[in-house]
Amino acid sequence: MVAAELWEAFASGGYPVQPSPSGADARVPGVVEPSDMSFGDALRELLLADGDIYVSESGNVKWGTFAHVLHGVSYDVLRRTVRGERAPTMELMEECARVLQVWPTYFAEYRAIGFARQAA
């Protein structure tokens, strides 16, 4: 499916239907709405929505587990960024987006950096 078809499906409120290997139709979300929350809150929301891999039985995000799957990101850097003690880098947002299978523009800070670069 090309980008124009994905956009059309998103704009109409539907998602493209892709055949599954078993032959039955499966709904595949093509686009996730961008977040206006801070990076830490937006990432927490994505991880909680992703399911039990990154969420403990008590409903808390397992930040150490998530940091372990990120390439080139330490737990300490992730923890400080999520807490707002340091600004998220484009590379960190891109890596989180890659693992969670969303566009990096999901994060408000990523979009803000892009807008600032265009204005400069």
BELHU-V397261 format. One record per backbone hydrogen bond with DSSP energy under -0.5 kcal/mol. CO is the residue of the C=O (numbers start at 1). NH is the residue of the N-H. E is the energy in kcal/mol with one decimal. If there is no record, write none. Layout:
CO;NH;E / CO;NH;E
This chain:
2;6;-2.1 / 3;7;-2.9 / 4;8;-2.3 / 5;9;-2.3 / 6;10;-2.5 / 7;11;-3.3 / 8;12;-1.8 / 9;14;-1.7 / 10;13;-1.6 / 16;18;-0.6 / 16;28;-1.6 / 18;26;-1.9 / 20;23;-2.2 / 24;20;-2.7 / 26;18;-2.0 / 27;29;-0.5 / 37;108;-0.6 / 38;42;-3.0 / 39;43;-2.9 / 40;44;-2.3 / 41;45;-2.3 / 42;46;-2.2 / 43;47;-2.6 / 44;48;-2.6 / 45;49;-2.0 / 46;50;-1.5 / 47;51;-0.8 / 51;54;-0.7 / 54;62;-3.3 / 56;59;-1.9 / 60;56;-3.4 / 61;63;-1.3 / 62;66;-2.1 / 63;67;-3.0 / 64;68;-1.7 / 65;69;-0.8 / 66;69;-1.0 / 66;70;-0.7 / 67;70;-0.8 / 70;73;-0.8 / 74;78;-2.3 / 75;79;-3.1 / 76;80;-2.6 / 77;81;-2.1 / 78;82;-2.8 / 79;83;-2.0 / 80;85;-2.5 / 80;86;-0.9 / 81;84;-1.1 / 89;93;-2.3 / 90;94;-2.7 / 91;95;-2.3 / 92;96;-2.6 / 93;97;-2.4 / 94;98;-2.2 / 95;99;-2.2 / 96;100;-2.2 / 97;101;-0.7 / 97;102;-2.1 / 98;101;-0.7 / 103;106;-2.1 / 104;107;-1.9 / 106;35;-2.9 / 107;111;-1.8 / 108;112;-2.4 / 109;113;-2.3 / 110;114;-2.1 / 111;115;-2.5 / 112;116;-2.5 / 113;117;-2.3 / 114;118;-2.0 / 115;119;-2.0 / 116;120;-1.2
